[in-house]
Amino acid sequence: MKKLFCLMLAAAMLLGLLAGCGNNTPNDAGNGTEEDGVITIEYWNSAEGAMATSTEYLVKQFNDTVGKEKGIVVNSVFQGGDVMEKLKTLAQANDYGNFPDVGQIYSAGIPTLVTMDPLYTISEVYDSGEFDISVQQEDIIENFLRTYQYEGELIGMPLNASSMLMYYNKDAVREAGLDPDAPPTTIAELAEWTDKLTVRNSDGSIARYGLNIQMDRYELVNFLSGVSDTGCNYIGDNGGGRDGMMTKLTIGEDGSLMTFLDEWEKVIATGGYKAVNDDERGEFANGLSAINFQSSSQLATMFENAEGKFELGVAPLPACSDAYNAGAAVGGGSLCMFDLGDEARLQAAWEFIQFMVSADSQMYLFENNGYLPVCAAAYDSDAYAAYIEERPEAAVAVEQLNNSDVGMQEPFDLINWELNTLSKENFIAWTNGEISKQECHDNIVDGFNAKLTEYIRANG
């Protein structure tokens, strides 16, 4: 599979070989060690804020329990906002010896990851018959498995799963004469709420926006995920890149993007929609906007920010229209393994991964960070029932997941940063009246497809 999909890094890795600047074998010092019967492995992660606190807690729990019993110590290393950036740098220098044993990888990194020789997929773990299995593949929720599959192979184990939610100021909703317990279910209804929740000063300037959301790639993909006659929009060809390399966006030719733009035009027409993210969460918390869309992983933070100011409402994403299904794409990250030539470290890495996706660990992430448990057992636990009773809003993301087609996923779009920029810049320009709706559509579709074609030609 890796050879078939060797899209990135090939040229750079060849240069590294010719220049002798890398090493295919682990360094003597290495990132992991084995001394006095204790195996030390490295876990590279991108955890920040509350997730960083949770990560360190869970790593310590592993070291104090399973690790202590089996002679394993995990060393957690923060590697910035995206572990893949560090891995790409090492791979381009052919320096596989300095890879970690386990890495936290977002779904957008999978197309690059499968080209890297040290990768040891989760499917390989299950197929080898050489590992102690306490977490079966069927124990993991199907939607989350699909997020990290490529050509039918499970590349990484889902770790911290999330979905996008609508957060709204219930006090403002009541003041506007709207029902806080009946949030919008379509974009047209969202436009009505945006209009009624907008507050203007005497000079006509905006005192409070009805809605503030910057339409980046993440937001656009989520809103488009259900805009399809089949119930699921893959965004790109080859199942959005999961059945084979994605070579183009399909949201232009299938009409789904224009269908969404037709509806979103109603939101823009209210004049109460802010399309720029200056500080979305902060402005929402301070009453400068009444509706905001954020990940379910922000649930605890959103409640903390609203405490003492207003009652917070949480709702699933509205559907594009009554003609389409509502739903959301899976966000978050996975745990991926790397074979550095040491069987003991590979086995230790698997033990750590199983601990991190256990019901107890997943409930900890759910309660403290809003990440949805990836294992089915967590939902049957007393801890889950108790937490939902205490924080019923946490069930909204779970119900949204249950209503989402398994194919509703962020695409493996290779140059996701380009789609992010094109979406953001063109939605802002359209909202500001600088370009037309058609130009917004064409700039996104044609602009991205041209860049993707160029990228494939240069790296394929």
N, C-alpha and C positions, 0 to 999 in steps of 0.2 A: 504494500500500500504506500509505504513511504517513497519508494522509487517512482511509483506511478504519479505521485502528487508532488514531486520535488520541484516546486515552483519557485520558492524563495531560496536564497543563500547559495545556490549551486556555483555561480560564478565566483562569488566572494570566497567560498570555501576552497575552490580550486586554487585561487590566488594564495590562500593561506598555506595550502600544501606545498605549492611551488616555492614560497618564500621561507618555508620551514618555521613559520611563526607560531605553530600550534603543536598540540600533543594529543593524540587520540586515547592515551591511557591515563588513568588517574595519577595525579602527582603523589609523590611519597607522603607529603603532608596531608594532602587531600582536604575535602570539606567534611569528611566523616572519618572516624577512627575506631579501632578496636583494641582495647587495652584492658588487661586483667579480667577478660571475659565480658566486659561491658562494651557494647557497640554504640557509638555516637553517630547520629545522622543529622544532616542539615535540612531544615525546612525553610525554603524561601517563600515569603509572602508579601502581599501588598496591603496588608491590613492597616487601616488608619482610624483614628478617633476611637469610638466605642468598640469597633471591631478589633482594633489592636489590643484593647484591654481584654476582650473575650478570647482572642487568640492566645495571648500569654497565659491566661487562666487555664484554658484547655490543655495547652502544652504542659503546663506544670502538673495538671491533674494526671495526664498520661504518664509523665516521668515518675510521679509519686505512686502510681498504681500498676498499670500494665507494664510500664517500662521497668519499674523496680523489680517486678516479678520475673520478667524475661530478660533483664540485663540490657535494656535499651534506654538511651538518653537522646532526646530530641533537642537540637539547638535551633531555636527560632531566629531567623534573620530577615529583617525588613529590607526590601529591595526597591523601595519607591512605589510609585503608583501602578506599575505594571511589570511583573516579573519577566514577561516575555522580552522586554527591551534588553534586560541584562543577558538573557539567554541568547538572543540574536547576536549581541556583541561577541559573546564567547564562541558561538558557532561560526561566525564569520572569520574568526581567528583560528578555527579548528581546535579550540581549547576545550574539549569536552571533559577533560579531567577536573575542571573546576565547576562542573555542573553540581547542583544540589542532589540530594537523594529524593526529595519531594518538593514540588513547586505548586503554588496556587496560580492557576491559569484561568483567565476569562475565556468565554467561548470564542471571542474574536481572534484569540491567539491560536486556536486549533489548526487552521490551515497552514500556519508556519510551523507549528510544533511537530506535525506529522512528517516533516522533512528532516528532523533531527535524529541522528542515529541512536543516541542513548535512550530515547523514549521507550519505555516498557509499558504498553497499554494495559488498561484494566481487563480488556478481553483476553490478553495474553495470560494474565494472572489466573483467570477463571479456566482457561483452556489448558493450562500447563499441567494441572494436577499436582503441582509442587508446593502449593501454599496452604496454610491452615486457614480455612474459610469459615468465618463466623457471620459474615454479611454476604448473603447471596445476591446476585444481580436482581432477581425478582423481588427482593426486599426494598428496592429503591423505586420511588414513584416514576412512572413511565415518562411523564413530561420532562422530568429532569434528566433522565437517561438520554433522551433524544437530543438534548442540548449539546451533549459532548460526544455524539456519535458521528463518525465519518465513514461512508461506504459500509455501513452495518457494523462497524467495529467501535466499541466503547473506548474512547481515548483516555478520558479522565473520569474520576469518581466525583459526582456532584457533591459540593460541600455547603456553600452558602447560597441558597436560592432565593430569588425575590421576584416581585412583579410590580408594575407601576400602578399607583392608586390615585384617586382624586381626594384631596384634603380640602375642607371648606369650613368657613367660619359660621357656625350655627347661629350665633347671636345676630350677625349681619343678615343672615338669611331670614330670620324671623322679622327683623326690622323692615326688610324689603317686602314683607307680605307673602313670602314663599314658605313652603313646607319643608322644614329641615330633615324630615324623615322620608322625603320623596325626592332624592337627588336626581339630576338629569340622567336619562338612559340613552339619549342620542345627542349628536352634535347640535342639532337644531334646538333641543331643550337646553343644552349648555349655553348656546347663544342667548336664549331668553334669560337665563340666570345671570349671565355676564352683563346684559343690558340693565337689568333691575338692580344688580348689586353695585353698579358703578355710581360713585358719588362725585359730583362736580362742584368746584368752587364757584363763587358768584361771577368770576371772570371767565368761566367756561373751562378752566384747567381741571385736571383730574386730581381729586383729593384721595380717592380710593379706586383702584382698578377692580373691575369685576373679576378679571382673570389675568394671571401672569404666568406665562409658560414660554420658554424659548424652545422652538421646534428643532432640536438637534436630531441626530440619527436615532438615538434611543427613543425619543418621543414619537418621531415619525413612524418608525417600525411598529411600535405598539399600537398606534391608532390605525395603521393599515392592516394589522394582523388578521382581522376578521373580514376585511373587504374583499370577498371572493365568493363566487357562486358555489364553490366546493366547501365553504366554511373555513378555509384556511388560506392565507396569502403567504407564499414562500418568499416574496419580495424579489428573488432572483431565480435564474434557471437552475436546473439540476437540484431541485428541492432546496433552493437557497444555498447551494454549495455543500449540502450534506450527502448527496448521492453522487457527487463528482464535482470537479472544479466549477465554481460559479464564473460565468463569462459575461454576464450582463444583468442589468436590472430588468424585471419583467413588468414592473408597475406602470410603465408607459404603454406598452403594447396591449396589456389586458384591461386598461382603462381605470384601474383601481386608484391610481394617484389622482387623476382628474375627478373621479367620483368623490374622493375625500376633499379635494380642494373646493369643489362646488358647495359642500356642506360647511367647510371651514370659513368660506367667504361670509357666511352669516355671522360668525363670531367677529370677524374683522369689522363688519358693517356696524357693529354696536358702538365702536369708538371707545369701548371700555376694556380693550384687550391690550396688554403690554407684551410685546414679542421679544423683549430683551431681558436676559438674566443678569441684572446688576447684583442682586442678592435675593433671589426668589424666596428662600426660606425665611430670611431675616425680615424682608418686607411684609411677607404674609403674617409672620408672628407679631409684627408691629402695626397691623391693621391697614397697611398700604395696598393690600389686595385681599380679595375675599375667597378666591379659589386658586389652588396651586396643585400641580401634579408632581409627585415624588415617588421614589421607590418605597416598597413596603419595608425595606431595611431602615427607613427613616422614621418609622412609626413612633418609637420611643422618643426620639429627638423632637418630633413634631408635637407630641403631647407635652413634653417638658417646656418647649418654647411657648405653648399656648396657655400653660398653667397660670391661673390668676388673671388672665386677660380675656379669654373668651372660651366658649365650649367648642371643641373641635369635632367636626364630622368627617367620616371616612367612607368612601364609596368606591365601587369598581369603575373601570373606565367605561364611558358611554360608547355605545356602538356608533358607527358612522351614520346609520339611519335604521329605520325599522326593517329594512330589507336585508340587513346583515347581522351576523352574530357579534356579540360583544366578547371580549376576551383580552388576553395580554400575553406578550412574549416573556419567556423566562429570562431573568437576569441573574447576576451573581458570578460565582467562580467554582472551580473544580480543583481536585488534588490529582496531580500527575506524577508518575514515578519515572526514575531514570536509572538505567542499569550501568553502573560504573565499573563493572567487572568484579564485584564483591557480592557473592551470593548472600552472605549474612546480612549485609546492609540492605539488600533488596528485600529480604524477608522482613527485616525490621521496619522498613518503609511501609510495607503492607500492613503490619500490625498497627502502626500509627494511623494509617488511613482508615482502617476499620474502626478504630476508637473514635475518630473524628466524625464519622457518620453514624455512630450508634445513637439509639433513641435518647439517651441522657445528654450526650453532647449536642445533638440537634435541638433538643428542647431548651438547652441553655442559650443557644444562638437565637432561638425563636423569642424567648422571653426577654432577652437583653438587647437584641438588635433588630428583631422583626423579620429575620430570615426564616423562610418557610422550611420546616423539617423535610429532608429529602428521603427519609426512610418511613415506610408505612407504619412501623411499630410505634413511632412517636405519637401518631394521631389516636392510637388506642390506649394511650397511657393516662393514668390518673393526673399526672402533671399537666397534660394538655387540657383536659377537662377543667381543671382548677384554674388554669391561666385564662381560658376563654371566658369562664364565669367572671373573673376579675377584670378582664380587658376584652369585652365582646367585639370591639372594633378589629381586633387581631384576626378574627375569623373571616373578615371581608376578603383578604388576599387569598385565603384558603378556598373560599367559595368561588372566587374568580378563577383560580387555577382549575377547579373541578369543572367549570363551565368552558374552559379553553380547550380547543383542539390540540392534540399532542404536537401537531405540526406548527403551532404558533411559536416561532423561535426567531431570535435575531439571526440574520443570514451570516454565512461565512463569506463575507464580501471582500476579503483580501486587503483592500485599501479602505478600511472602514472610516479612517480619519477624513478621507476625501468626501464621503457621503455626509459625514457630520458637518463639515464646513459648507458644502453646497446646500444642504438643507437649512442650516441656521441662517446663512447670509441671504438666501433667496426668500425665505419666509419673512425675514425682517424687511427686506426691500419691498416685497409685495404688500405687507401690512402698512408700510410708510407711503405707499402709492408710487414708488419709484419704478416698479415694473408691473406688468399685467399678470393675471392668473396664468395665462398660457405661457408667458415667459418664465414664470416661476417653475411651472411644470417642465418645460423643455430644458431649462438650465440645469435642473436636478438630474433628469433622466439622461439627456444627451451629454451633459458635462461629465457625469460619473462614468457612463459607458465608454466615452472616449478615453478617459484616464485609465479605466480598467483594461481596455484593449491595449493601450500603450504599455501598461505595467506587465501584462502577460507576455507581450512581444519582447520586452526587455529582459524578463526573468524566466520565461518558459523554456 
